[in-house]
Amino acid sequence: MHYPHRISKVKRARNVGFRNRMKTKKGRQMINRKRRAGRKVNVV
């Protein structure tokens, strides 16, 4: 079966990964917001 728009894990990580979020102030704010909401800290 063919899945449409199958993006590679590397490309996805570079766009929405943890390290990419930490680069910007807004990204860090977002992670802290998620942590306050009770999301797991080390999501794979």
MMTF fields as JSON, N, C-alpha, C and O atoms, coordinates in Angstrom:
{
  "mmtfVersion": "1.0.0",
  "mmtfProducer": "UNKNOWN",
  "numBonds": 175,
  "numAtoms": 176,
  "numGroups": 44,
  "numChains": 1,
  "numModels": 1,
  "chainsPerModel": [1],
  "groupsPerChain": [44],
  "chainIdList": ["A"],
  "bondAtomList": [4, 2, 8, 6, 12, 10, 16, 14, 20, 18, 24, 22, 28, 26, 32, 30, 36, 34, 40, 38, 44, 42, 48, 46, 52, 50, 56, 54, 60, 58, 64, 62, 68, 66, 72, 70, 76, 74, 80, 78, 84, 82, 88, 86, 92, 90, 96, 94, 100, 98, 104, 102, 108, 106, 112, 110, 116, 114, 120, 118, 124, 122, 128, 126, 132, 130, 136, 134, 140, 138, 144, 142, 148, 146, 152, 150, 156, 154, 160, 158, 164, 162, 168, 166, 172, 170],
  "bondOrderList": [1, 1, 1, 1, 1, 1, 1, 1, 1, 1, 1, 1, 1, 1, 1, 1, 1, 1, 1, 1, 1, 1, 1, 1, 1, 1, 1, 1, 1, 1, 1, 1, 1, 1, 1, 1, 1, 1, 1, 1, 1, 1, 1],
  "groupList": [{"groupName": "MET", "atomNameList": ["N", "CA", "C", "O"], "elementList": ["N", "C", "C", "O"], "formalChargeList": [0, 0, 0, 0], "bondAtomList": [1, 0, 2, 1, 3, 2], "bondOrderList": [1, 1, 2], "singleLetterCode": "M", "chemCompType": "L-PEPTIDE LINKING"}, {"groupName": "HIS", "atomNameList": ["N", "CA", "C", "O"], "elementList": ["N", "C", "C", "O"], "formalChargeList": [0, 0, 0, 0], "bondAtomList": [1, 0, 2, 1, 3, 2], "bondOrderList": [1, 1, 2], "singleLetterCode": "H", "chemCompType": "L-PEPTIDE LINKING"}, {"groupName": "TYR", "atomNameList": ["N", "CA", "C", "O"], "elementList": ["N", "C", "C", "O"], "formalChargeList": [0, 0, 0, 0], "bondAtomList": [1, 0, 2, 1, 3, 2], "bondOrderList": [1, 1, 2], "singleLetterCode": "Y", "chemCompType": "L-PEPTIDE LINKING"}, {"groupName": "PRO", "atomNameList": ["N", "CA", "C", "O"], "elementList": ["N", "C", "C", "O"], "formalChargeList": [0, 0, 0, 0], "bondAtomList": [1, 0, 2, 1, 3, 2], "bondOrderList": [1, 1, 2], "singleLetterCode": "P", "chemCompType": "L-PEPTIDE LINKING"}, {"groupName": "ARG", "atomNameList": ["N", "CA", "C", "O"], "elementList": ["N", "C", "C", "O"], "formalChargeList": [0, 0, 0, 0], "bondAtomList": [1, 0, 2, 1, 3, 2], "bondOrderList": [1, 1, 2], "singleLetterCode": "R", "chemCompType": "L-PEPTIDE LINKING"}, {"groupName": "ILE", "atomNameList": ["N", "CA", "C", "O"], "elementList": ["N", "C", "C", "O"], "formalChargeList": [0, 0, 0, 0], "bondAtomList": [1, 0, 2, 1, 3, 2], "bondOrderList": [1, 1, 2], "singleLetterCode": "I", "chemCompType": "L-PEPTIDE LINKING"}, {"groupName": "SER", "atomNameList": ["N", "CA", "C", "O"], "elementList": ["N", "C", "C", "O"], "formalChargeList": [0, 0, 0, 0], "bondAtomList": [1, 0, 2, 1, 3, 2], "bondOrderList": [1, 1, 2], "singleLetterCode": "S", "chemCompType": "L-PEPTIDE LINKING"}, {"groupName": "LYS", "atomNameList": ["N", "CA", "C", "O"], "elementList": ["N", "C", "C", "O"], "formalChargeList": [0, 0, 0, 0], "bondAtomList": [1, 0, 2, 1, 3, 2], "bondOrderList": [1, 1, 2], "singleLetterCode": "K", "chemCompType": "L-PEPTIDE LINKING"}, {"groupName": "VAL", "atomNameList": ["N", "CA", "C", "O"], "elementList": ["N", "C", "C", "O"], "formalChargeList": [0, 0, 0, 0], "bondAtomList": [1, 0, 2, 1, 3, 2], "bondOrderList": [1, 1, 2], "singleLetterCode": "V", "chemCompType": "L-PEPTIDE LINKING"}, {"groupName": "ALA", "atomNameList": ["N", "CA", "C", "O"], "elementList": ["N", "C", "C", "O"], "formalChargeList": [0, 0, 0, 0], "bondAtomList": [1, 0, 2, 1, 3, 2], "bondOrderList": [1, 1, 2], "singleLetterCode": "A", "chemCompType": "L-PEPTIDE LINKING"}, {"groupName": "ASN", "atomNameList": ["N", "CA", "C", "O"], "elementList": ["N", "C", "C", "O"], "formalChargeList": [0, 0, 0, 0], "bondAtomList": [1, 0, 2, 1, 3, 2], "bondOrderList": [1, 1, 2], "singleLetterCode": "N", "chemCompType": "L-PEPTIDE LINKING"}, {"groupName": "GLY", "atomNameList": ["N", "CA", "C", "O"], "elementList": ["N", "C", "C", "O"], "formalChargeList": [0, 0, 0, 0], "bondAtomList": [1, 0, 2, 1, 3, 2], "bondOrderList": [1, 1, 2], "singleLetterCode": "G", "chemCompType": "PEPTIDE LINKING"}, {"groupName": "PHE", "atomNameList": ["N", "CA", "C", "O"], "elementList": ["N", "C", "C", "O"], "formalChargeList": [0, 0, 0, 0], "bondAtomList": [1, 0, 2, 1, 3, 2], "bondOrderList": [1, 1, 2], "singleLetterCode": "F", "chemCompType": "L-PEPTIDE LINKING"}, {"groupName": "THR", "atomNameList": ["N", "CA", "C", "O"], "elementList": ["N", "C", "C", "O"], "formalChargeList": [0, 0, 0, 0], "bondAtomList": [1, 0, 2, 1, 3, 2], "bondOrderList": [1, 1, 2], "singleLetterCode": "T", "chemCompType": "L-PEPTIDE LINKING"}, {"groupName": "GLN", "atomNameList": ["N", "CA", "C", "O"], "elementList": ["N", "C", "C", "O"], "formalChargeList": [0, 0, 0, 0], "bondAtomList": [1, 0, 2, 1, 3, 2], "bondOrderList": [1, 1, 2], "singleLetterCode": "Q", "chemCompType": "L-PEPTIDE LINKING"}],
  "groupTypeList": [0, 1, 2, 3, 1, 4, 5, 6, 7, 8, 7, 4, 9, 4, 10, 8, 11, 12, 4, 10, 4, 0, 7, 13, 7, 7, 11, 4, 14, 0, 5, 10, 4, 7, 4, 4, 9, 11, 4, 7, 8, 10, 8, 8],
  "groupIdList": [1, 2, 3, 4, 5, 6, 7, 8, 9, 10, 11, 12, 13, 14, 15, 16, 17, 18, 19, 20, 21, 22, 23, 24, 25, 26, 27, 28, 29, 30, 31, 32, 33, 34, 35, 36, 37, 38, 39, 40, 41, 42, 43, 44],
  "secStructList": [7, 7, 7, 1, 1, 7, 7, 7, 2, 2, 2, 2, 2, 2, 2, 2, 1, 2, 2, 2, 2, 2, 2, 1, 2, 2, 2, 2, 2, 2, 2, 2, 2, 2, 2, 2, 6, 6, 7, 7, 1, 1, 7, 7],
  "xCoordList": [0.841, 0.0, 0.877, 1.882, 0.489, 1.267, 0.665, -0.535, 1.537, 1.085, 1.435, 2.588, 0.46, 0.752, 1.571, 1.392, 2.447, 3.257, 4.009, 3.852, 4.823, 5.622, 6.943, 7.864, 7.036, 8.251, 9.243, 8.85, 10.517, 11.531, 11.66, 11.364, 12.103, 12.239, 13.265, 13.117, 14.308, 15.352, 14.795, 15.014, 14.076, 13.5, 12.507, 12.466, 11.707, 10.725, 11.405, 10.977, 12.467, 13.194, 13.811, 13.86, 14.284, 14.916, 13.899, 14.245, 12.648, 11.623, 10.924, 10.727, 10.545, 9.739, 10.402, 9.744, 11.707, 12.411, 12.72, 12.562, 13.159, 13.47, 14.55, 14.401, 15.625, 16.751, 16.354, 16.825, 15.493, 15.029, 14.152, 14.194, 13.351, 12.508, 13.364, 13.042, 14.45, 15.286, 16.066, 16.605, 16.128, 16.884, 16.227, 16.914, 14.909, 14.216, 13.549, 13.221, 13.359, 12.724, 11.291, 10.85, 10.577, 9.191, 9.125, 8.214, 10.107, 10.147, 10.343, 9.715, 11.226, 11.469, 10.221, 9.89, 9.539, 8.287, 7.274, 6.548, 7.224, 6.279, 6.558, 5.644, 7.854, 8.235, 7.88, 7.367, 8.15, 7.813, 6.313, 5.854, 5.544, 4.087, 3.618, 2.746, 4.222, 3.861, 4.221, 3.47, 5.38, 5.811, 4.869, 4.544, 4.431, 3.491, 2.161, 1.468, 1.812, 0.558, 0.644, -0.369, 1.853, 2.02, 2.471, 2.323, 3.019, 3.506, 4.819, 5.577, 5.09, 6.354, 7.529, 7.475, 8.592, 9.764, 10.527, 10.975, 10.694, 11.508, 10.633, 10.632, 9.898, 9.072, 9.953, 10.715, 9.862, 10.705, 10.136, 10.698],
  "yCoordList": [-1.193, 0.0, 1.244, 1.311, 2.212, 3.449, 4.519, 4.789, 5.115, 6.199, 7.528, 7.758, 8.401, 9.708, 10.59, 10.545, 11.371, 12.347, 11.681, 12.052, 10.699, 9.987, 10.721, 10.545, 11.54, 12.326, 11.507, 10.739, 11.669, 10.877, 11.352, 12.504, 10.454, 10.775, 11.873, 12.699, 11.878, 12.898, 14.275, 15.237, 14.36, 15.647, 16.146, 17.336, 15.225, 15.594, 16.105, 17.093, 15.417, 15.807, 17.191, 17.976, 17.477, 18.78, 19.916, 21.051, 19.609, 20.648, 20.797, 21.914, 19.678, 19.755, 19.051, 18.739, 18.798, 18.095, 18.975, 20.195, 18.326, 19.008, 20.068, 21.201, 19.7, 20.631, 21.845, 22.956, 21.629, 22.744, 23.692, 24.906, 23.128, 23.969, 24.799, 25.953, 24.214, 24.898, 26.064, 26.898, 26.123, 27.189, 28.551, 29.565, 28.574, 29.854, 30.056, 29.098, 31.308, 31.647, 31.11, 30.561, 31.272, 30.797, 29.278, 28.733, 28.6, 27.147, 26.673, 25.71, 27.364, 27.016, 27.271, 26.495, 28.363, 28.666, 27.559, 27.171, 27.052, 26.007, 24.728, 24.082, 24.366, 23.151, 23.286, 22.345, 24.443, 24.662, 24.601, 24.106, 25.106, 25.063, 23.607, 23.216, 22.811, 21.394, 20.677, 19.825, 21.03, 20.394, 20.747, 19.897, 22.006, 22.424, 21.707, 21.447, 21.389, 20.688, 19.232, 18.536, 18.772, 17.422, 16.426, 15.217, 16.928, 16.034, 15.4, 16.022, 14.178, 13.505, 14.345, 14.969, 14.353, 15.151, 14.506, 15.208, 13.164, 12.499, 11.687, 10.457, 12.396, 11.724, 11.346, 12.176, 10.109, 9.656, 10.161, 9.89],
  "zCoordList": [0.0, 0.0, 0.0, 0.708, -0.791, -0.885, 0.026, -0.004, 0.832, 1.702, 1.069, 0.706, 0.934, 0.334, 1.274, 2.492, 0.717, 1.452, 2.594, 3.757, 2.252, 3.258, 3.429, 2.63, 4.467, 4.685, 5.497, 6.375, 5.205, 5.9, 7.343, 7.66, 8.205, 9.63, 9.852, 10.753, 9.025, 9.15, 8.818, 9.553, 7.705, 7.301, 8.342, 8.652, 8.88, 9.883, 11.15, 11.746, 11.547, 12.754, 12.596, 13.543, 11.374, 11.143, 11.187, 11.515, 10.858, 10.862, 12.196, 12.676, 12.801, 14.016, 15.191, 16.183, 15.081, 16.143, 17.346, 17.311, 18.398, 19.645, 19.458, 19.913, 18.795, 18.635, 17.805, 18.052, 16.828, 16.009, 16.814, 16.616, 17.728, 18.578, 19.529, 19.811, 20.021, 20.999, 20.387, 21.114, 19.081, 18.418, 18.596, 18.719, 18.609, 18.661, 20.016, 20.717, 20.361, 21.637, 21.672, 22.681, 20.567, 20.501, 20.626, 21.249, 20.023, 20.107, 21.542, 21.982, 22.265, 23.67, 24.506, 25.402, 24.203, 24.917, 24.681, 25.596, 23.46, 23.117, 23.886, 24.398, 23.962, 24.694, 26.17, 26.776, 26.742, 28.152, 28.377, 29.407, 27.414, 27.497, 27.493, 28.269, 26.593, 26.519, 27.819, 28.293, 28.393, 29.636, 30.78, 31.609, 30.823, 31.87, 31.72, 32.703, 30.476, 30.219, 30.64, 30.698, 30.934, 31.441, 30.386, 30.565, 29.29, 28.268, 28.729, 29.472, 28.298, 28.663, 28.189, 27.129, 28.986, 28.642, 27.504, 26.597, 27.522, 26.51, 25.553, 25.582, 24.713, 23.714, 22.542, 22.048, 22.092, 20.983, 19.67, 18.609]
}
